[in-house]
């Protein structure tokens, strides 16, 4: 393939712009905010799971407390009725009086036991409520950090996207001045060779693979016409000759 030396040199400009576009894409993909947001989201998921568990425990305790308080109230009401019967003098049989007194005493003990249960449940519920409050605060704190990191990431995206658009337009202009067949070969090689399709020959070294040409290769390049599109024997990229090639 042949191309004017000026067109070949412009290919280096295209390569420089493509390299910049690659760098911008890599920078966008590797922003530190990505890892930060991912880590924070993991923390948030764990905290939300703990919050659900704590909220569930608090609800269970609330129902248990209501049930225990109802049991206490039922026992208290029965004890009041029994005491009223005893105080009314309606029960005259010694045996019935003895049974009634025993029942009142039993109800008093039962009421005491149930009140202890209520206190124990209330303590567990209070502990669960404190846990809910703590976890709610931690969830809010982590969410705020996620929002902050997301805002920073989006701001970086906007800046990088703006530069990418500018470089992309410049690339279109420069690439438009390169012969179509030369640009097609360059694009094919760039895709195949990790983003680099053309490299400068600098001091007898290919800037693409960083290997120095041997004497035979140097002589072949020297003998080639300036219009000839030379390829590196090592990496097969387009080798662009300049005044710094050392030939």
Phi, psi and omega in degrees: 000141178244148176200146181301143179307323180295322178294321179295320179293323177297334177298328176293327176294318177298316180298319180297319179291320177296321178297319178295319178297321177297317180298318179295318179296319179294319180297320180295321182286331186252022176304137181300336180296332179300308181294323180297313181295318180299315180295317180294323178295325176296315178299318182296319179299316180296317180295320179294323176297316178295322180294320177298317180296317180293320179295320178296317179297318179297319179294319179297318179295323180297316178294319180295321178295316179301316180296316181295320179295322176296319178298317178299316181297319179297315180295319180297316180297320179293320179296322178296317180297316180297319181294323178295320177297318181295317183287336184286339182080009181289333180266117184248336181293127180305319181294318179294322177297318180297315180297321181293320179294321178296319181294320179298317179296318180296319179294324179297317178294318180298319179296318179299316179298317181292323177295325175297321178297316179301315180298318181295318179293321179298321178295317178295321180294318179298319178297318179295321179296319177296321179295319178299315180298316180298312183292325177299318178295318180293322177298316179297320180295314180293321178297322178296321178294321178296317179298319180294313180296322179295319178296318178294319178297315181295324177294320177294320176303313183299317180294314181293320179296323178295315179293321179299319179296318180295313180295321179299318178294319178297322179297319179300318181294311183293315180297330180293342179266359179264136179308141186302317182293322179293318180294323179297316178297316180301312181298321179296314180292322180299318179294324183281327188253040172068031175097356179241113181253340180221141182221149178282141171271110185238119180051046177066018179238136176284122180284354177279307181257356178066020179257142180277139180288142175282173186299323179295315180295321178298316180295323178295319179293320178299320184284341183288145178296148178303334180277347182287132176277108185272144178244143176291132181291338184271311185250352177069012174285161175292129183255112185263125181270137177225184179291349181260010186287342179076027181271000000 
